[in-house]
């Protein structure tokens, strides 16, 4: 069984953990109806479409 020769410092262990805990940037795609940039698998907040179908009715702010 491998045993460490020296104690791992707080800085070294925290640096290693922080690299693995970084959050990635969310992938944005274009809405097929209006072209608005939205997160994947979400209803478009601008037009209310999801996968080519009207899912929610939005009030038109003219």
PDB file of N, H, CA, C and O in Angstrom:
ATOM      1  N   UNK A   1       0.845  -1.180   0.000  1.00  0.00           N
ATOM      2  CA  UNK A   1       0.000   0.000   0.000  1.00  0.00           C
ATOM      3  C   UNK A   1       0.888   1.240   0.000  1.00  0.00           C
ATOM      4  O   UNK A   1       1.829   1.334   0.788  1.00  0.00           O
ATOM      5  N   UNK A   2       0.591   2.184  -0.879  1.00  0.00           N
ATOM      6  H   UNK A   2      -0.174   2.108  -1.519  1.00  0.00           H
ATOM      7  CA  UNK A   2       1.388   3.404  -0.967  1.00  0.00           C
ATOM      8  C   UNK A   2       1.030   4.346   0.170  1.00  0.00           C
ATOM      9  O   UNK A   2      -0.144   4.567   0.470  1.00  0.00           O
ATOM     10  N   UNK A   3       2.053   4.892   0.791  1.00  0.00           N
ATOM     11  H   UNK A   3       3.007   4.713   0.547  1.00  0.00           H
ATOM     12  CA  UNK A   3       1.877   5.829   1.903  1.00  0.00           C
ATOM     13  C   UNK A   3       2.614   7.110   1.547  1.00  0.00           C
ATOM     14  O   UNK A   3       3.781   7.053   1.159  1.00  0.00           O
ATOM     15  N   UNK A   4       1.957   8.282   1.670  1.00  0.00           N
ATOM     16  H   UNK A   4       1.009   8.329   1.985  1.00  0.00           H
ATOM     17  CA  UNK A   4       2.639   9.528   1.336  1.00  0.00           C
ATOM     18  C   UNK A   4       3.803   9.807   2.284  1.00  0.00           C
ATOM     19  O   UNK A   4       3.711   9.582   3.491  1.00  0.00           O
ATOM     20  N   UNK A   5       4.889  10.297   1.714  1.00  0.00           N
ATOM     21  H   UNK A   5       4.963  10.480   0.734  1.00  0.00           H
ATOM     22  CA  UNK A   5       6.068  10.581   2.519  1.00  0.00           C
ATOM     23  C   UNK A   5       5.901  11.892   3.280  1.00  0.00           C
ATOM     24  O   UNK A   5       6.389  12.029   4.402  1.00  0.00           O
ATOM     25  N   UNK A   6       5.211  12.855   2.670  1.00  0.00           N
ATOM     26  H   UNK A   6       4.815  12.744   1.759  1.00  0.00           H
ATOM     27  CA  UNK A   6       5.003  14.162   3.303  1.00  0.00           C
ATOM     28  C   UNK A   6       3.521  14.504   3.283  1.00  0.00           C
ATOM     29  O   UNK A   6       2.756  14.003   2.458  1.00  0.00           O
ATOM     30  N   UNK A   7       3.140  15.366   4.208  1.00  0.00           N
ATOM     31  H   UNK A   7       3.761  15.773   4.878  1.00  0.00           H
ATOM     32  CA  UNK A   7       1.753  15.832   4.269  1.00  0.00           C
ATOM     33  C   UNK A   7       1.473  16.735   3.065  1.00  0.00           C
ATOM     34  O   UNK A   7       2.287  17.594   2.726  1.00  0.00           O
ATOM     35  N   UNK A   8       0.325  16.538   2.427  1.00  0.00           N
ATOM     36  H   UNK A   8      -0.337  15.841   2.702  1.00  0.00           H
ATOM     37  CA  UNK A   8      -0.065  17.397   1.319  1.00  0.00           C
ATOM     38  C   UNK A   8      -0.542  18.731   1.878  1.00  0.00           C
ATOM     39  O   UNK A   8      -1.433  18.774   2.727  1.00  0.00           O
ATOM     40  N   UNK A   9       0.057  19.827   1.396  1.00  0.00           N
ATOM     41  H   UNK A   9       0.781  19.792   0.706  1.00  0.00           H
ATOM     42  CA  UNK A   9      -0.287  21.148   1.922  1.00  0.00           C
ATOM     43  C   UNK A   9      -1.719  21.527   1.534  1.00  0.00           C
ATOM     44  O   UNK A   9      -2.286  20.982   0.588  1.00  0.00           O
ATOM     45  N   UNK A  10      -2.289  22.471   2.284  1.00  0.00           N
ATOM     46  H   UNK A  10      -1.828  22.914   3.053  1.00  0.00           H
ATOM     47  CA  UNK A  10      -3.650  22.935   2.002  1.00  0.00           C
ATOM     48  C   UNK A  10      -3.728  23.567   0.616  1.00  0.00           C
ATOM     49  O   UNK A  10      -4.693  23.362  -0.120  1.00  0.00           O
ATOM     50  N   UNK A  11      -2.702  24.332   0.274  1.00  0.00           N
ATOM     51  H   UNK A  11      -1.918  24.498   0.872  1.00  0.00           H
ATOM     52  CA  UNK A  11      -2.702  25.010  -1.029  1.00  0.00           C
ATOM     53  C   UNK A  11      -2.709  23.994  -2.171  1.00  0.00           C
ATOM     54  O   UNK A  11      -3.440  24.158  -3.148  1.00  0.00           O
ATOM     55  N   UNK A  12      -1.902  22.956  -2.047  1.00  0.00           N
ATOM     56  H   UNK A  12      -1.309  22.823  -1.254  1.00  0.00           H
ATOM     57  CA  UNK A  12      -1.809  21.959  -3.113  1.00  0.00           C
ATOM     58  C   UNK A  12      -3.124  21.194  -3.267  1.00  0.00           C
ATOM     59  O   UNK A  12      -3.599  20.987  -4.384  1.00  0.00           O
ATOM     60  N   UNK A  13      -3.706  20.776  -2.151  1.00  0.00           N
ATOM     61  H   UNK A  13      -3.320  20.944  -1.243  1.00  0.00           H
ATOM     62  CA  UNK A  13      -4.950  20.002  -2.238  1.00  0.00           C
ATOM     63  C   UNK A  13      -6.110  20.873  -2.704  1.00  0.00           C
ATOM     64  O   UNK A  13      -6.955  20.417  -3.475  1.00  0.00           O
ATOM     65  N   UNK A  14      -6.160  22.116  -2.247  1.00  0.00           N
ATOM     66  H   UNK A  14      -5.474  22.487  -1.621  1.00  0.00           H
ATOM     67  CA  UNK A  14      -7.249  23.011  -2.666  1.00  0.00           C
ATOM     68  C   UNK A  14      -7.109  23.398  -4.128  1.00  0.00           C
ATOM     69  O   UNK A  14      -8.115  23.550  -4.820  1.00  0.00           O
ATOM     70  N   UNK A  15      -5.892  23.560  -4.609  1.00  0.00           N
ATOM     71  H   UNK A  15      -5.074  23.436  -4.046  1.00  0.00           H
ATOM     72  CA  UNK A  15      -5.678  23.870  -6.022  1.00  0.00           C
ATOM     73  C   UNK A  15      -6.156  22.714  -6.886  1.00  0.00           C
ATOM     74  O   UNK A  15      -6.793  22.928  -7.917  1.00  0.00           O
ATOM     75  N   UNK A  16      -5.849  21.482  -6.467  1.00  0.00           N
ATOM     76  H   UNK A  16      -5.331  21.309  -5.629  1.00  0.00           H
ATOM     77  CA  UNK A  16      -6.274  20.309  -7.215  1.00  0.00           C
ATOM     78  C   UNK A  16      -7.798  20.196  -7.231  1.00  0.00           C
ATOM     79  O   UNK A  16      -8.382  19.872  -8.266  1.00  0.00           O
ATOM     80  N   UNK A  17      -8.442  20.458  -6.106  1.00  0.00           N
ATOM     81  H   UNK A  17      -7.968  20.722  -5.266  1.00  0.00           H
ATOM     82  CA  UNK A  17      -9.904  20.380  -6.036  1.00  0.00           C
ATOM     83  C   UNK A  17     -10.563  21.488  -6.850  1.00  0.00           C
ATOM     84  O   UNK A  17     -11.578  21.259  -7.508  1.00  0.00           O
ATOM     85  N   UNK A  18      -9.987  22.691  -6.805  1.00  0.00           N
ATOM     86  H   UNK A  18      -9.163  22.876  -6.270  1.00  0.00           H
ATOM     87  CA  UNK A  18     -10.614  23.816  -7.499  1.00  0.00           C
ATOM     88  C   UNK A  18     -10.613  23.618  -9.014  1.00  0.00           C
ATOM     89  O   UNK A  18     -11.542  24.050  -9.695  1.00  0.00           O
ATOM     90  N   UNK A  19      -9.584  22.971  -9.542  1.00  0.00           N
ATOM     91  H   UNK A  19      -8.829  22.619  -8.989  1.00  0.00           H
ATOM     92  CA  UNK A  19      -9.527  22.700 -10.977  1.00  0.00           C
ATOM     93  C   UNK A  19     -10.677  21.791 -11.389  1.00  0.00           C
ATOM     94  O   UNK A  19     -11.266  21.983 -12.453  1.00  0.00           O
ATOM     95  N   UNK A  20     -11.002  20.805 -10.562  1.00  0.00           N
ATOM     96  H   UNK A  20     -10.523  20.648  -9.698  1.00  0.00           H
ATOM     97  CA  UNK A  20     -12.060  19.859 -10.888  1.00  0.00           C
ATOM     98  C   UNK A  20     -13.450  20.394 -10.578  1.00  0.00           C
ATOM     99  O   UNK A  20     -14.435  19.828 -11.052  1.00  0.00           O
ATOM    100  N   UNK A  21     -13.566  21.473  -9.794  1.00  0.00           N
ATOM    101  H   UNK A  21     -12.766  21.933  -9.409  1.00  0.00           H
ATOM    102  CA  UNK A  21     -14.870  22.013  -9.424  1.00  0.00           C
ATOM    103  C   UNK A  21     -15.319  23.159 -10.319  1.00  0.00           C
ATOM    104  O   UNK A  21     -16.411  23.692 -10.122  1.00  0.00           O
ATOM    105  N   UNK A  22     -14.513  23.553 -11.293  1.00  0.00           N
ATOM    106  H   UNK A  22     -13.626  23.120 -11.453  1.00  0.00           H
ATOM    107  CA  UNK A  22     -14.886  24.668 -12.155  1.00  0.00           C
ATOM    108  C   UNK A  22     -16.135  24.327 -12.949  1.00  0.00           C
ATOM    109  O   UNK A  22     -16.278  23.219 -13.464  1.00  0.00           O
ATOM    110  N   UNK A  23     -17.031  25.292 -13.040  1.00  0.00           N
ATOM    111  H   UNK A  23     -16.915  26.192 -12.622  1.00  0.00           H
ATOM    112  CA  UNK A  23     -18.262  25.091 -13.792  1.00  0.00           C
ATOM    113  C   UNK A  23     -18.032  25.495 -15.243  1.00  0.00           C
ATOM    114  O   UNK A  23     -17.363  26.489 -15.525  1.00  0.00           O
ATOM    115  N   UNK A  24     -18.585  24.724 -16.140  1.00  0.00           N
ATOM    116  H   UNK A  24     -19.129  23.916 -15.910  1.00  0.00           H
ATOM    117  CA  UNK A  24     -18.450  25.024 -17.551  1.00  0.00           C
ATOM    118  C   UNK A  24     -19.496  26.024 -18.016  1.00  0.00           C
ATOM    119  O   UNK A  24     -20.477  26.283 -17.319  1.00  0.00           O
ATOM    120  N   UNK A  25     -19.282  26.573 -19.179  1.00  0.00           N
ATOM    121  H   UNK A  25     -18.485  26.362 -19.746  1.00  0.00           H
ATOM    122  CA  UNK A  25     -20.222  27.517 -19.770  1.00  0.00           C
ATOM    123  C   UNK A  25     -21.377  26.733 -20.379  1.00  0.00           C
ATOM    124  O   UNK A  25     -21.158  25.726 -21.052  1.00  0.00           O
ATOM    125  N   UNK A  26     -22.607  27.191 -20.146  1.00  0.00           N
ATOM    126  H   UNK A  26     -22.785  28.009 -19.599  1.00  0.00           H
ATOM    127  CA  UNK A  26     -23.769  26.519 -20.693  1.00  0.00           C
ATOM    128  C   UNK A  26     -23.784  26.638 -22.216  1.00  0.00           C
ATOM    129  O   UNK A  26     -23.405  27.670 -22.770  1.00  0.00           O
ATOM    130  N   UNK A  27     -24.221  25.578 -22.881  1.00  0.00           N
ATOM    131  H   UNK A  27     -24.528  24.740 -22.431  1.00  0.00           H
ATOM    132  CA  UNK A  27     -24.304  25.565 -24.330  1.00  0.00           C
ATOM    133  C   UNK A  27     -25.581  26.279 -24.773  1.00  0.00           C
ATOM    134  O   UNK A  27     -26.678  25.932 -24.335  1.00  0.00           O
ATOM    135  N   UNK A  28     -25.430  27.268 -25.635  1.00  0.00           N
ATOM    136  H   UNK A  28     -24.538  27.549 -25.991  1.00  0.00           H
ATOM    137  CA  UNK A  28     -26.573  28.004 -26.165  1.00  0.00           C
ATOM    138  C   UNK A  28     -26.820  27.578 -27.604  1.00  0.00           C
ATOM    139  O   UNK A  28     -25.884  27.387 -28.381  1.00  0.00           O
ATOM    140  N   UNK A  29     -28.097  27.433 -27.945  1.00  0.00           N
ATOM    141  H   UNK A  29     -28.857  27.588 -27.314  1.00  0.00           H
ATOM    142  CA  UNK A  29     -28.488  27.090 -29.307  1.00  0.00           C
ATOM    143  C   UNK A  29     -29.511  28.115 -29.781  1.00  0.00           C
ATOM    144  O   UNK A  29     -30.097  28.834 -28.972  1.00  0.00           O
ATOM    145  N   UNK A  30     -29.723  28.180 -31.079  1.00  0.00           N
ATOM    146  H   UNK A  30     -29.247  27.596 -31.736  1.00  0.00           H
ATOM    147  CA  UNK A  30     -30.698  29.104 -31.648  1.00  0.00           C
ATOM    148  C   UNK A  30     -32.085  28.485 -31.619  1.00  0.00           C
ATOM    149  O   UNK A  30     -32.249  27.299 -31.906  1.00  0.00           O
ATOM    150  N   UNK A  31     -33.074  29.285 -31.275  1.00  0.00           N
ATOM    151  H   UNK A  31     -32.940  30.248 -31.043  1.00  0.00           H
ATOM    152  CA  UNK A  31     -34.465  28.838 -31.327  1.00  0.00           C
ATOM    153  C   UNK A  31     -34.825  28.604 -32.791  1.00  0.00           C
ATOM    154  O   UNK A  31     -34.493  29.418 -33.653  1.00  0.00           O
ATOM    155  N   UNK A  32     -35.502  27.498 -33.070  1.00  0.00           N
ATOM    156  H   UNK A  32     -35.773  26.837 -32.370  1.00  0.00           H
ATOM    157  CA  UNK A  32     -35.846  27.180 -34.455  1.00  0.00           C
ATOM    158  C   UNK A  32     -36.928  28.098 -35.002  1.00  0.00           C
ATOM    159  O   UNK A  32     -37.080  28.227 -36.217  1.00  0.00           O
ATOM    160  N   UNK A  33     -37.686  28.741 -34.106  1.00  0.00           N
ATOM    161  H   UNK A  33     -37.562  28.636 -33.119  1.00  0.00           H
ATOM    162  CA  UNK A  33     -38.773  29.607 -34.546  1.00  0.00           C
ATOM    163  C   UNK A  33     -38.322  31.057 -34.725  1.00  0.00           C
ATOM    164  O   UNK A  33     -38.547  31.648 -35.782  1.00  0.00           O
ATOM    165  N   UNK A  34     -37.687  31.637 -33.697  1.00  0.00           N
ATOM    166  H   UNK A  34     -37.505  31.157 -32.839  1.00  0.00           H
ATOM    167  CA  UNK A  34     -37.358  33.059 -33.755  1.00  0.00           C
ATOM    168  C   UNK A  34     -35.863  33.344 -33.839  1.00  0.00           C
ATOM    169  O   UNK A  34     -35.479  34.481 -34.110  1.00  0.00           O
ATOM    170  N   UNK A  35     -35.006  32.347 -33.616  1.00  0.00           N
ATOM    171  H   UNK A  35     -35.318  31.422 -33.396  1.00  0.00           H
ATOM    172  CA  UNK A  35     -33.568  32.550 -33.714  1.00  0.00           C
ATOM    173  C   UNK A  35     -32.928  33.083 -32.449  1.00  0.00           C
ATOM    174  O   UNK A  35     -31.731  33.367 -32.448  1.00  0.00           O
ATOM    175  N   UNK A  36     -33.686  33.227 -31.372  1.00  0.00           N
ATOM    176  H   UNK A  36     -34.659  32.996 -31.373  1.00  0.00           H
ATOM    177  CA  UNK A  36     -33.163  33.705 -30.097  1.00  0.00           C
ATOM    178  C   UNK A  36     -32.222  32.659 -29.502  1.00  0.00           C
ATOM    179  O   UNK A  36     -32.478  31.462 -29.631  1.00  0.00           O
ATOM    180  N   UNK A  37     -31.141  33.087 -28.856  1.00  0.00           N
ATOM    181  H   UNK A  37     -30.932  34.059 -28.752  1.00  0.00           H
ATOM    182  CA  UNK A  37     -30.214  32.160 -28.208  1.00  0.00           C
ATOM    183  C   UNK A  37     -30.812  31.692 -26.884  1.00  0.00           C
ATOM    184  O   UNK A  37     -31.142  32.507 -26.022  1.00  0.00           O
ATOM    185  N   UNK A  38     -30.951  30.355 -26.726  1.00  0.00           N
ATOM    186  H   UNK A  38     -30.683  29.693 -27.427  1.00  0.00           H
ATOM    187  CA  UNK A  38     -31.538  29.786 -25.515  1.00  0.00           C
ATOM    188  C   UNK A  38     -30.705  28.588 -25.075  1.00  0.00           C
ATOM    189  O   UNK A  38     -29.918  28.054 -25.858  1.00  0.00           O
ATOM    190  N   UNK A  39     -30.877  28.162 -23.812  1.00  0.00           N
ATOM    191  H   UNK A  39     -31.516  28.596 -23.176  1.00  0.00           H
ATOM    192  CA  UNK A  39     -30.234  26.950 -23.348  1.00  0.00           C
ATOM    193  C   UNK A  39     -30.949  25.755 -23.959  1.00  0.00           C
ATOM    194  O   UNK A  39     -32.134  25.828 -24.284  1.00  0.00           O
ATOM    195  N   UNK A  40     -30.219  24.649 -24.113  1.00  0.00           N
ATOM    196  H   UNK A  40     -29.256  24.589 -23.848  1.00  0.00           H
ATOM    197  CA  UNK A  40     -30.794  23.462 -24.739  1.00  0.00           C
ATOM    198  C   UNK A  40     -31.899  22.869 -23.889  1.00  0.00           C
ATOM    199  O   UNK A  40     -31.852  22.950 -22.661  1.00  0.00           O
ATOM    200  N   UNK A  41     -32.898  22.270 -24.532  1.00  0.00           N
ATOM    201  H   UNK A  41     -32.937  22.204 -25.529  1.00  0.00           H
ATOM    202  CA  UNK A  41     -34.016  21.566 -23.889  1.00  0.00           C
ATOM    203  C   UNK A  41     -34.827  22.487 -22.987  1.00  0.00           C
ATOM    204  O   UNK A  41     -35.298  22.063 -21.932  1.00  0.00           O
ATOM    205  N   UNK A  42     -34.995  23.754 -23.394  1.00  0.00           N
ATOM    206  H   UNK A  42     -34.613  24.099 -24.251  1.00  0.00           H
ATOM    207  CA  UNK A  42     -35.789  24.712 -22.646  1.00  0.00           C
ATOM    208  C   UNK A  42     -36.770  25.389 -23.604  1.00  0.00           C
ATOM    209  O   UNK A  42     -36.513  25.484 -24.804  1.00  0.00           O
ATOM    210  N   UNK A  43     -37.889  25.853 -23.066  1.00  0.00           N
ATOM    211  H   UNK A  43     -38.098  25.775 -22.091  1.00  0.00           H
ATOM    212  CA  UNK A  43     -38.850  26.617 -23.860  1.00  0.00           C
ATOM    213  C   UNK A  43     -38.253  27.994 -24.121  1.00  0.00           C
ATOM    214  O   UNK A  43     -37.653  28.589 -23.225  1.00  0.00           O
ATOM    215  N   UNK A  44     -38.410  28.498 -25.321  1.00  0.00           N
ATOM    216  H   UNK A  44     -38.897  28.015 -26.049  1.00  0.00           H
ATOM    217  CA  UNK A  44     -37.889  29.824 -25.671  1.00  0.00           C
ATOM    218  C   UNK A  44     -38.700  30.880 -24.915  1.00  0.00           C
ATOM    219  O   UNK A  44     -39.924  30.914 -25.049  1.00  0.00           O
ATOM    220  N   UNK A  45     -38.053  31.743 -24.125  1.00  0.00           N
ATOM    221  H   UNK A  45     -37.060  31.716 -24.016  1.00  0.00           H
ATOM    222  CA  UNK A  45     -38.791  32.760 -23.380  1.00  0.00           C
ATOM    223  C   UNK A  45     -39.334  33.880 -24.274  1.00  0.00           C
ATOM    224  O   UNK A  45     -40.223  34.624 -23.861  1.00  0.00           O
ATOM    225  N   UNK A  46     -38.810  34.003 -25.482  1.00  0.00           N
ATOM    226  H   UNK A  46     -38.087  33.399 -25.817  1.00  0.00           H
ATOM    227  CA  UNK A  46     -39.229  35.081 -26.379  1.00  0.00           C
ATOM    228  C   UNK A  46     -40.499  34.728 -27.157  1.00  0.00           C
ATOM    229  O   UNK A  46     -41.398  35.559 -27.291  1.00  0.00           O
ATOM    230  N   UNK A  47     -40.575  33.477 -27.676  1.00  0.00           N
ATOM    231  H   UNK A  47     -39.845  32.802 -27.568  1.00  0.00           H
ATOM    232  CA  UNK A  47     -41.719  33.107 -28.509  1.00  0.00           C
ATOM    233  C   UNK A  47     -42.568  31.981 -27.915  1.00  0.00           C
ATOM    234  O   UNK A  47     -43.703  31.784 -28.348  1.00  0.00           O
ATOM    235  N   UNK A  48     -42.045  31.237 -26.932  1.00  0.00           N
ATOM    236  H   UNK A  48     -41.123  31.397 -26.580  1.00  0.00           H
ATOM    237  CA  UNK A  48     -42.832  30.186 -26.290  1.00  0.00           C
ATOM    238  C   UNK A  48     -42.848  28.860 -27.037  1.00  0.00           C
ATOM    239  O   UNK A  48     -43.687  28.007 -26.749  1.00  0.00           O
ATOM    240  N   UNK A  49     -41.939  28.667 -27.992  1.00  0.00           N
ATOM    241  H   UNK A  49     -41.257  29.360 -28.226  1.00  0.00           H
ATOM    242  CA  UNK A  49     -41.887  27.429 -28.761  1.00  0.00           C
ATOM    243  C   UNK A  49     -40.883  26.458 -28.148  1.00  0.00           C
ATOM    244  O   UNK A  49     -39.875  26.874 -27.577  1.00  0.00           O
ATOM    245  N   UNK A  50     -41.165  25.165 -28.270  1.00  0.00           N
ATOM    246  H   UNK A  50     -41.984  24.827 -28.734  1.00  0.00           H
ATOM    247  CA  UNK A  50     -40.236  24.102 -27.885  1.00  0.00           C
ATOM    248  C   UNK A  50     -40.390  22.967 -28.878  1.00  0.00           C
ATOM    249  O   UNK A  50     -41.485  22.431 -29.048  1.00  0.00           O
ATOM    250  N   UNK A  51     -39.307  22.599 -29.531  1.00  0.00           N
ATOM    251  H   UNK A  51     -38.418  23.034 -29.394  1.00  0.00           H
ATOM    252  CA  UNK A  51     -39.279  21.536 -30.539  1.00  0.00           C
ATOM    253  C   UNK A  51     -40.325  21.744 -31.634  1.00  0.00           C
ATOM    254  O   UNK A  51     -40.986  20.796 -32.059  1.00  0.00           O
ATOM    255  N   UNK A  52     -40.470  22.992 -32.087  1.00  0.00           N
ATOM    256  H   UNK A  52     -39.933  23.762 -31.742  1.00  0.00           H
ATOM    257  CA  UNK A  52     -41.352  23.297 -33.198  1.00  0.00           C
ATOM    258  C   UNK A  52     -42.820  23.430 -32.848  1.00  0.00           C
ATOM    259  O   UNK A  52     -43.650  23.586 -33.744  1.00  0.00           O
ATOM    260  N   UNK A  53     -43.167  23.373 -31.558  1.00  0.00           N
ATOM    261  H   UNK A  53     -42.493  23.246 -30.831  1.00  0.00           H
ATOM    262  CA  UNK A  53     -44.564  23.480 -31.141  1.00  0.00           C
ATOM    263  C   UNK A  53     -44.734  24.629 -30.163  1.00  0.00           C
ATOM    264  O   UNK A  53     -43.857  24.902 -29.344  1.00  0.00           O
ATOM    265  N   UNK A  54     -45.876  25.297 -30.262  1.00  0.00           N
ATOM    266  H   UNK A  54     -46.588  25.075 -30.928  1.00  0.00           H
ATOM    267  CA  UNK A  54     -46.210  26.380 -29.329  1.00  0.00           C
ATOM    268  C   UNK A  54     -46.570  25.740 -27.987  1.00  0.00           C
ATOM    269  O   UNK A  54     -47.573  25.032 -27.893  1.00  0.00           O
ATOM    270  N   UNK A  55     -45.767  25.979 -26.950  1.00  0.00           N
ATOM    271  H   UNK A  55     -44.952  26.554 -27.026  1.00  0.00           H
ATOM    272  CA  UNK A  55     -45.963  25.336 -25.656  1.00  0.00           C
ATOM    273  C   UNK A  55     -46.647  26.287 -24.681  1.00  0.00           C
ATOM    274  O   UNK A  55     -47.554  25.884 -23.952  1.00  0.00           O
ATOM    275  N   UNK A  56     -46.214  27.555 -24.663  1.00  0.00           N
ATOM    276  H   UNK A  56     -45.477  27.883 -25.254  1.00  0.00           H
ATOM    277  CA  UNK A  56     -46.834  28.544 -23.779  1.00  0.00           C
ATOM    278  C   UNK A  56     -47.242  29.759 -24.606  1.00  0.00           C
ATOM    279  O   UNK A  56     -46.584  30.117 -25.583  1.00  0.00           O
ATOM    280  N   UNK A  57     -48.322  30.373 -24.200  1.00  0.00           N
ATOM    281  H   UNK A  57     -48.856  30.083 -23.406  1.00  0.00           H
ATOM    282  CA  UNK A  57     -48.802  31.590 -24.850  1.00  0.00           C
ATOM    283  C   UNK A  57     -48.183  32.787 -24.162  1.00  0.00           C
ATOM    284  O   UNK A  57     -48.280  32.926 -22.943  1.00  0.00           O
ATOM    285  N   UNK A  58     -47.541  33.663 -24.942  1.00  0.00           N
ATOM    286  H   UNK A  58     -47.461  33.550 -25.933  1.00  0.00           H
ATOM    287  CA  UNK A  58     -46.917  34.864 -24.393  1.00  0.00           C
ATOM    288  C   UNK A  58     -47.712  36.078 -24.817  1.00  0.00           C
ATOM    289  O   UNK A  58     -48.180  36.157 -25.952  1.00  0.00           O
ATOM    290  N   UNK A  59     -47.869  37.037 -23.894  1.00  0.00           N
ATOM    291  H   UNK A  59     -47.489  36.972 -22.972  1.00  0.00           H
ATOM    292  CA  UNK A  59     -48.552  38.295 -24.226  1.00  0.00           C
ATOM    293  C   UNK A  59     -47.624  39.144 -25.076  1.00  0.00           C
ATOM    294  O   UNK A  59     -46.453  39.331 -24.744  1.00  0.00           O
ATOM    295  N   UNK A  60     -48.156  39.649 -26.163  1.00  0.00           N
ATOM    296  H   UNK A  60     -49.107  39.497 -26.432  1.00  0.00           H
ATOM    297  CA  UNK A  60     -47.376  40.503 -27.062  1.00  0.00           C
ATOM    298  C   UNK A  60     -47.273  41.890 -26.461  1.00  0.00           C
ATOM    299  O   UNK A  60     -48.285  42.546 -26.214  1.00  0.00           O
ATOM    300  N   UNK A  61     -46.036  42.341 -26.223  1.00  0.00           N
ATOM    301  H   UNK A  61     -45.214  41.808 -26.423  1.00  0.00           H
ATOM    302  CA  UNK A  61     -45.786  43.681 -25.695  1.00  0.00           C
ATOM    303  C   UNK A  61     -45.460  44.580 -26.883  1.00  0.00           C
ATOM    304  O   UNK A  61     -44.299  44.669 -27.281  1.00  0.00           O
ATOM    305  N   UNK A  62     -46.459  45.247 -27.458  1.00  0.00           N
ATOM    306  H   UNK A  62     -47.402  45.174 -27.135  1.00  0.00           H
ATOM    307  CA  UNK A  62     -46.254  46.074 -28.643  1.00  0.00           C
ATOM    308  C   UNK A  62     -46.044  47.454 -28.293  1.00  0.00           C
ATOM    309  O   UNK A  62     -45.855  48.293 -29.173  1.00  0.00           O
TER     310      UNK A  62
END
